[in-house]
Each structure stands twice: as C-alpha cells, then as structure tokens.
Amino acid sequence: MNDITVEELKNKLDANEQFLFIDVREPYEYEASNLGAKLIPLGNLLGALNELEPFKDQEIVIHCRSGARSGSAKITLSQLGYTKVRNLLGGILEWERQYGNKV
C-alpha cells in the first residue's frame, strides 16, 4: 500500500477515520511530542504481533521521527502478511514543520 503524507494523515484524523495508528519511536520521544498514536517502539514490534493480528487486513499507519524506523516497521509487517500498512512520509518532523505540535 502507498505511504501517506502528513496532509493525508491530518485529513484522516480530522474525519475520525478508523485505522490503527502506531508510533514506533522510543518512550522518551513519545513523551516529548506525540500525535496520539499507540506507542510500540520498533524494537518491541515483533513482540506485539498478537496485539496487532486483528488488524492484519485493516489499514495501519505507522510513524516515527523522520520516516526511517516506520519504513522498517512497514517492511516487517508487510513481509508478515499485513496488507494495508502505510508509512508517514517525513514522520513527526514533517508533521511539526507543517502543523506544529497540534493534532
């Protein structure tokens, strides 16, 4: 599935669309600034598969600081059969550049 821009994500959040939203950064990064996504650090992703299994065929949007870790998470989940995984291009840095700290 195609990655997602911050503009597309903002539209989805504003419209209250249903999707699983995951932040793969570390807890200290999440505490400093977050978009309300479920925190699952990249190193814990494989350990959270039981929790993610119900969303295997649903849209999942993953983000991190810049898009690199979430890109890795997207590849991992896609290889495990998750069919609708999207990476936030530019990550939270791009979000903050365009919208500041507000969701």
ChimeraX commands (.cxc) that place a marker at each C-alpha (Angstrom):
marker #1 position 0.00,0.00,0.00 radius 0.5
marker #1 position 1.19,3.53,-0.70 radius 0.5
marker #1 position 2.78,5.60,2.03 radius 0.5
marker #1 position 0.90,8.55,3.46 radius 0.5
marker #1 position 1.70,12.26,3.59 radius 0.5
marker #1 position 1.12,14.41,6.64 radius 0.5
marker #1 position -1.69,16.18,4.78 radius 0.5
marker #1 position -3.45,12.88,4.10 radius 0.5
marker #1 position -2.98,11.80,7.71 radius 0.5
marker #1 position -4.35,15.09,9.05 radius 0.5
marker #1 position -7.43,14.68,6.84 radius 0.5
marker #1 position -7.95,11.12,8.13 radius 0.5
marker #1 position -7.59,12.23,11.76 radius 0.5
marker #1 position -9.88,15.24,11.27 radius 0.5
marker #1 position -12.50,12.95,9.68 radius 0.5
marker #1 position -12.16,10.42,12.55 radius 0.5
marker #1 position -11.45,7.65,10.03 radius 0.5
marker #1 position -10.88,4.20,11.51 radius 0.5
marker #1 position -7.33,2.84,11.22 radius 0.5
marker #1 position -4.64,1.57,13.54 radius 0.5
marker #1 position -2.13,4.36,14.23 radius 0.5
marker #1 position 1.26,3.25,15.59 radius 0.5
marker #1 position 4.25,5.30,16.78 radius 0.5
marker #1 position 7.46,3.23,16.68 radius 0.5
marker #1 position 9.66,5.76,18.48 radius 0.5
marker #1 position 11.03,5.33,21.99 radius 0.5
marker #1 position 9.00,6.27,25.11 radius 0.5
marker #1 position 11.11,9.39,25.80 radius 0.5
marker #1 position 10.41,10.64,22.26 radius 0.5
marker #1 position 6.70,9.93,22.66 radius 0.5
marker #1 position 6.58,11.83,25.96 radius 0.5
marker #1 position 8.22,14.86,24.37 radius 0.5
marker #1 position 5.75,15.04,21.46 radius 0.5
marker #1 position 3.14,12.68,20.06 radius 0.5
marker #1 position 0.21,12.55,17.67 radius 0.5
marker #1 position -1.92,10.23,19.81 radius 0.5
marker #1 position -0.81,7.02,18.12 radius 0.5
marker #1 position -0.34,3.77,20.02 radius 0.5
marker #1 position 3.27,3.56,21.18 radius 0.5
marker #1 position 5.04,0.35,20.12 radius 0.5
marker #1 position 8.79,1.01,19.90 radius 0.5
marker #1 position 10.35,-0.58,16.83 radius 0.5
marker #1 position 12.35,-3.00,18.99 radius 0.5
marker #1 position 9.11,-4.27,20.53 radius 0.5
marker #1 position 7.14,-4.62,17.28 radius 0.5
marker #1 position 7.59,-8.37,16.83 radius 0.5
marker #1 position 6.63,-8.93,20.46 radius 0.5
marker #1 position 3.37,-7.06,19.83 radius 0.5
marker #1 position 2.20,-9.22,16.90 radius 0.5
marker #1 position -0.54,-10.92,18.95 radius 0.5
marker #1 position -1.95,-7.47,19.67 radius 0.5
marker #1 position -1.69,-6.45,16.00 radius 0.5
marker #1 position -3.10,-9.67,14.50 radius 0.5
marker #1 position -6.75,-8.45,14.45 radius 0.5
marker #1 position -5.62,-5.56,12.20 radius 0.5
marker #1 position -3.84,-7.75,9.63 radius 0.5
marker #1 position -6.19,-6.75,6.80 radius 0.5
marker #1 position -7.06,-3.28,8.07 radius 0.5
marker #1 position -5.29,-0.01,7.39 radius 0.5
marker #1 position -2.29,0.60,9.65 radius 0.5
marker #1 position -0.45,3.94,9.63 radius 0.5
marker #1 position 2.99,3.89,11.25 radius 0.5
marker #1 position 5.16,6.88,12.10 radius 0.5
marker #1 position 8.44,7.74,13.77 radius 0.5
marker #1 position 10.63,10.81,13.93 radius 0.5
marker #1 position 11.64,11.02,10.25 radius 0.5
marker #1 position 10.11,8.02,8.49 radius 0.5
marker #1 position 13.11,5.66,8.63 radius 0.5
marker #1 position 12.09,3.42,11.57 radius 0.5
marker #1 position 8.46,3.41,10.47 radius 0.5
marker #1 position 9.63,2.43,6.98 radius 0.5
marker #1 position 11.41,-0.56,8.51 radius 0.5
marker #1 position 8.28,-1.41,10.51 radius 0.5
marker #1 position 6.19,-1.23,7.33 radius 0.5
marker #1 position 8.53,-3.66,5.55 radius 0.5
marker #1 position 8.48,-6.05,8.50 radius 0.5
marker #1 position 4.69,-6.09,8.80 radius 0.5
marker #1 position 4.23,-6.37,5.04 radius 0.5
marker #1 position 6.53,-9.40,4.95 radius 0.5
marker #1 position 4.39,-10.94,7.70 radius 0.5
marker #1 position 1.23,-10.60,5.61 radius 0.5
marker #1 position -0.16,-7.26,6.76 radius 0.5
marker #1 position -1.75,-5.92,3.61 radius 0.5
marker #1 position -2.56,-2.25,4.27 radius 0.5
marker #1 position 0.47,-0.77,6.04 radius 0.5
marker #1 position 1.38,2.86,5.35 radius 0.5
marker #1 position 4.44,4.83,6.45 radius 0.5
marker #1 position 4.10,8.53,7.32 radius 0.5
marker #1 position 6.48,10.29,4.95 radius 0.5
marker #1 position 8.77,12.64,6.85 radius 0.5
marker #1 position 7.48,11.40,10.20 radius 0.5
marker #1 position 6.68,13.65,13.12 radius 0.5
marker #1 position 9.35,16.13,11.95 radius 0.5
marker #1 position 7.34,16.83,8.81 radius 0.5
marker #1 position 4.11,16.99,10.82 radius 0.5
marker #1 position 5.61,19.57,13.18 radius 0.5
marker #1 position 7.05,21.54,10.26 radius 0.5
marker #1 position 3.58,21.87,8.76 radius 0.5
marker #1 position 1.26,21.86,11.77 radius 0.5
marker #1 position 3.37,22.43,14.88 radius 0.5
marker #1 position 2.70,20.19,17.88 radius 0.5
marker #1 position -1.08,20.13,17.48 radius 0.5
marker #1 position -3.04,17.18,16.15 radius 0.5
marker link #1:1,2 radius 0.2
marker link #1:2,3 radius 0.2
marker link #1:3,4 radius 0.2
marker link #1:4,5 radius 0.2
marker link #1:5,6 radius 0.2
marker link #1:6,7 radius 0.2
marker link #1:7,8 radius 0.2
marker link #1:8,9 radius 0.2
marker link #1:9,10 radius 0.2
marker link #1:10,11 radius 0.2
marker link #1:11,12 radius 0.2
marker link #1:12,13 radius 0.2
marker link #1:13,14 radius 0.2
marker link #1:14,15 radius 0.2
marker link #1:15,16 radius 0.2
marker link #1:16,17 radius 0.2
marker link #1:17,18 radius 0.2
marker link #1:18,19 radius 0.2
marker link #1:19,20 radius 0.2
marker link #1:20,21 radius 0.2
marker link #1:21,22 radius 0.2
marker link #1:22,23 radius 0.2
marker link #1:23,24 radius 0.2
marker link #1:24,25 radius 0.2
marker link #1:25,26 radius 0.2
marker link #1:26,27 radius 0.2
marker link #1:27,28 radius 0.2
marker link #1:28,29 radius 0.2
marker link #1:29,30 radius 0.2
marker link #1:30,31 radius 0.2
marker link #1:31,32 radius 0.2
marker link #1:32,33 radius 0.2
marker link #1:33,34 radius 0.2
marker link #1:34,35 radius 0.2
marker link #1:35,36 radius 0.2
marker link #1:36,37 radius 0.2
marker link #1:37,38 radius 0.2
marker link #1:38,39 radius 0.2
marker link #1:39,40 radius 0.2
marker link #1:40,41 radius 0.2
marker link #1:41,42 radius 0.2
marker link #1:42,43 radius 0.2
marker link #1:43,44 radius 0.2
marker link #1:44,45 radius 0.2
marker link #1:45,46 radius 0.2
marker link #1:46,47 radius 0.2
marker link #1:47,48 radius 0.2
marker link #1:48,49 radius 0.2
marker link #1:49,50 radius 0.2
marker link #1:50,51 radius 0.2
marker link #1:51,52 radius 0.2
marker link #1:52,53 radius 0.2
marker link #1:53,54 radius 0.2
marker link #1:54,55 radius 0.2
marker link #1:55,56 radius 0.2
marker link #1:56,57 radius 0.2
marker link #1:57,58 radius 0.2
marker link #1:58,59 radius 0.2
marker link #1:59,60 radius 0.2
marker link #1:60,61 radius 0.2
marker link #1:61,62 radius 0.2
marker link #1:62,63 radius 0.2
marker link #1:63,64 radius 0.2
marker link #1:64,65 radius 0.2
marker link #1:65,66 radius 0.2
marker link #1:66,67 radius 0.2
marker link #1:67,68 radius 0.2
marker link #1:68,69 radius 0.2
marker link #1:69,70 radius 0.2
marker link #1:70,71 radius 0.2
marker link #1:71,72 radius 0.2
marker link #1:72,73 radius 0.2
marker link #1:73,74 radius 0.2
marker link #1:74,75 radius 0.2
marker link #1:75,76 radius 0.2
marker link #1:76,77 radius 0.2
marker link #1:77,78 radius 0.2
marker link #1:78,79 radius 0.2
marker link #1:79,80 radius 0.2
marker link #1:80,81 radius 0.2
marker link #1:81,82 radius 0.2
marker link #1:82,83 radius 0.2
marker link #1:83,84 radius 0.2
marker link #1:84,85 radius 0.2
marker link #1:85,86 radius 0.2
marker link #1:86,87 radius 0.2
marker link #1:87,88 radius 0.2
marker link #1:88,89 radius 0.2
marker link #1:89,90 radius 0.2
marker link #1:90,91 radius 0.2
marker link #1:91,92 radius 0.2
marker link #1:92,93 radius 0.2
marker link #1:93,94 radius 0.2
marker link #1:94,95 radius 0.2
marker link #1:95,96 radius 0.2
marker link #1:96,97 radius 0.2
marker link #1:97,98 radius 0.2
marker link #1:98,99 radius 0.2
marker link #1:99,100 radius 0.2
marker link #1:100,101 radius 0.2
marker link #1:101,102 radius 0.2
marker link #1:102,103 radius 0.2
view
